[in-house]
């Protein structure tokens, strides 16, 4: 009986300490929920990924990072009055003077191939919180060695930065598919001493070492079973989009055909600073998104709001972006 009494007293004593501590813990949690404070300031968030099925193919979209910039009208609608650009952003519930840009490489698991489309910033972007593709693949259950094919929409730095890691190929078992016109332009020494020189050097560092394992393609080329390429030039000289189809389900990976879901889609004729041939880029936007709207198919745009997948319908002389929800889950 004495033992039982002592245990009961200890249990009651411990319980009383727990009851006294509980409000403090609850208060701390409540304060953290309101303020976002945490005792574990060293915890790094996992990379964002989104996975879905297209027929029998499994897609994994990775958010390689985000970038916030000022004065959107200096990038989009450069042939418009800045107030017109600001007004369109405000009308669509967006900040008029700041722009958030995301980057979305995608992995397509066909069952026979593991295809990576574009590679993000890689190591060069990590100091700025970018270059999260490799971490994202790991979270999704893949390793860089699993990738069998890397297909590049074009050769701008935010698409090719992840090709090399510590001076070696990041995807050592992969072969590569690259637009012939794109590679010919950027690898040509004629770019030296021009505004394209920085891009030329990036291609020599990241793409040229892989040329022996690359297939250089033209419009209409087969990339892999169910995946074909279409030339969509303007943003860059040999920019490509990729059509993916499985079990009657279709998606177009549009790369940088449109770079903002309002400023590029709703106003496809507005000029964009990063488009090398602005008139051709605008014509390409209309061609590609007219097709997507007419066929009512999904698209994945590299800079669309994460997870960068949606649909478009014609509206107000342009296209309204409709983000995906559960279409691919049922």
N, C-alpha and C positions, 0 to 999 in steps of 0.2 A: 504493500500500500504506500510506504514511504517513497519507493522508487516512482511509482505512478504519480504521486503528488508532485515530486520534484520535476518530472517530465512535463507535467501539466503546467507548472509554474514557468518552466523554461519556454515552453511553447507559447504561453500567454505573453511572456516577456518579449519573445521574438516577434510575436504578432503585433504587440503594442508598438515596437520599433518600426515595423513595416507600416502600420497605420499612420504613425507620425511622419514617416518618410514619404508616403504616397502623395500627399498634397504637393510637396516640394517637387517631386518628379513630374507630376501632372502640370504644375505651373511652368516648369522648365520646358516641357514639350509644347505647351500652349504658346509660350513666348517664342520658341523656335519656329513654330508654325506661322506666327504673325510676322516675325522679323526676318526669317530665313537664316537665323543664327545657328551655328553648330559648333560643338566642342571639337569635332573632327575636321579641322580646316584642311587637313592634308588629303582628304578623300577626293579623288578625281572621278568625275562622272564617266560612265561608260559611253562609248560612241553610240550615236543613234543609228539604228538600222530599221528597215521595214521589209518584211517578207510577204510574198503573195504568190499565187499560182496563175499562170497563163496557160490554159490547157494542161499539158503534162510538164511544162517547164516551170521551174521554181526561180523566182526573181528575188534578189536581195539588194536593196538600195541602201547605200551607206552615205551618211552625211559627213563629207570630208572636212567640214568646218563652215564657218560663216564669216562674213566681212561686213562691217558697217562703214559706210562712207557718207560724205556730206554732198549737198547740192546735186540731187538727182538729175536736174535739168542740164548739167554739164556733161552727162553721159547719154541720157535718153531725150529724144525730142530736140536734138541740137539744131534743127531747122525750124523750131518753134520759139515763140516768146516764152521766157522762163515762167511767167505767170500762168500761161496756159498749161504747162507741165505741172506746176504746183497745184493748180485748180483741179486737174484730173486726179491727182493723188488724194487730195482732200476729199473729193467727191466719192472716193472709194475707200474712205476710212483709213488712209495711210498718212504717215508724216509727210509734210510737204518739203522738208529740208534734209531728211536723212533717208538712206536706202540700206536695206539689209539684203545681202546677196549670199546665197548658199550654193553648194557644189555637191553633185550627186552622182558619183560613179555607181555602176550597177553590175551585179554578177548574175549571169543567166546559167542555171544548171539544167542542161538538156537531158541529163542521164548518160550521155556519151561524151559530152564536152562540158567544160566549165569555162564560160566565156566572160571575160571582164571587158566592159565597155568604158573606156577612159579611166584615168588613174589618179586624179586629184593632184595636189601640190607635192606630196611626198615630203622628204626631210626638209626641203627648203622652206616649207610653210609652217613647220612645227613650232617655231619660236613665236608665231602669231596665232597659235591655237588651231592651225589647219593641219592637213596631212594625216587625217585619222583613218584613211582607208584600211591600212594593215591591221589596226586595232579592230575595226569594224568587221573585217573578215573573220578574225579570231572569235569575236563575240557570236558570229553567225555559225561557227563550227567549221570554218574552212581555214586553210593555211595558204600562203602564197605559192607553195609548191603544188597545190591542187589545181591551180589555174592552167588550163591547156591552151587557151587562145586569148590574146588581148587585141581587141578591135578599137581603133581610135577614130573618133568622129573628125578630129582635126588636131593640129599640132601647137595650139597655144599652151602656155606654161601651166595653167590650172588643169590641163588634161593629160599632160605628159610628165609632170613632175614626179609621179610615183613609179616611173618605169625603172629607175635605177636606185639602188640603196647601197651606200658605202662603196661606190664605184663598181658595183656588180649588178647584174640584172636582178630586179626584185622578184620576178616571176620566172625562175630559172628553167622551168619545164615547159614554158609557153612558146608558142609561135605567135606571129603578129600579123595583123591585117591593117594596112595603111593606104590611104588614098594616094594614087600615083602623082596626081597633079599637086597635091598638098606637099608631099615630100620633095618633089622636084623644085617647088618654089622655095621652101624654107632651107633646104640644104645647099642651094646654089650660092656660090661666093659673090654673086651680084648683089646680094643683100648687104654686104659689108659697106659701111659708110652711109647707110640709109636708115630711116626710122625702124626698119624691120631687122636691124642688126642684132638686137637683143634676142629676138625670137630665133634668128639663125643660129646664134651661139647655143641657145637652149636645145635646139634640135640636134646640133652636133654633139652635145654632151649627153643627151638622154635617149635619142632615137637612132642616130647613126651607128652606135655600137651594136644595135640589134638588127641591122639591115640584112645580115646574112640569114636570119631566121624569119624574115618578113616576106609577105606577099603584097605586092603593090597593085591595087585594084582600081578599076574604073566603074563608071555608072552601070548598075545592073548586075554586078558581080555577086556570086554566091560567097557568103562569109563562112557559113556552116549550115548543116541541114536545118531548114526552117528560118534562116536568117539571110537576108539579101541587103545589098547596099544601093543607095540612090544618091547621086551627086546633088548637093544642095548648096551651091557656091554663093558667095557674097560676103558672108561673115569672114571667111578666108577663101583663098583661091580654089582649094579642093575639098571644102567642107562636105562631109558625108552624113546622111541619116541612115539608120538601119531599120528594116522591117523584120519583125519577129512574128512567126505564126506557129501555133501548135493546136491541134485538134479543133481547127476552125476559129480559134480565138486569135485576135491580131493586136499588135501594138507597134507604134513607130517610136524609135528612140531618136529624138530630134536634135540632140546636142545643143548647139548654140543658135539654132535657127531663130528662136525667140528667147530673149534673155530676161524678160520680166513679164509676169502674168497680166499686168495692166498696161504698162507703158509699151510693151512690144506686141501684145496680142490684141488689145482693144484698139490700139493705134498702130497697125502694122506698117504704115507708110512713114511713120516718124523715123528720122535718122538716128542711128546709134553710133556713138563715138568709136566703139570697138569694131564695127563692121568695116572691112577694108574697102569693099565696093558697095556703097550705100544703096544705090539704085538697084543693083542686082540682089542685095540682101532683102530689100523690101519686096521685090518680085518673088523671091524664093519663099519668104514667109507666107505670102498669099497662096502660092502654089501648094506648099506643104500643108498648110492649115485648112485650105479649101478641101483638099483631099480627106483630111482627118474629120472635118465637120460633115462632109457629104457621106462618107462611109460609116460615120458614127463609131469610130474606133478610138481606143485609148492611145495616149502618147506619154512618153517620159521625157521631160525637158530638163536638161542638166542644171538649170538655174531656177526652175519652178519651185514654189513653196514645198518644203519637204513633206511627204516622200517623193515629190516631184512628178507624180503621176496624176493624170486626169483626162478630161475630155474638153472639147470646145464646141460651142454653137455660135452661129453667126449673130452678131449684134452690133448695131450702131456703126455699120461700115467696117467692123473688125470682128473680133472673136471673144466671146466670154469664156473664161476658164472655169471649168467645173471640176474641183478636186475629187479624187476617188474616195469612196467610203468603204462599203462592204461588198462591192460588185464582184470582187475576186475571191471572196471568202465563202460564198455559198453557191 
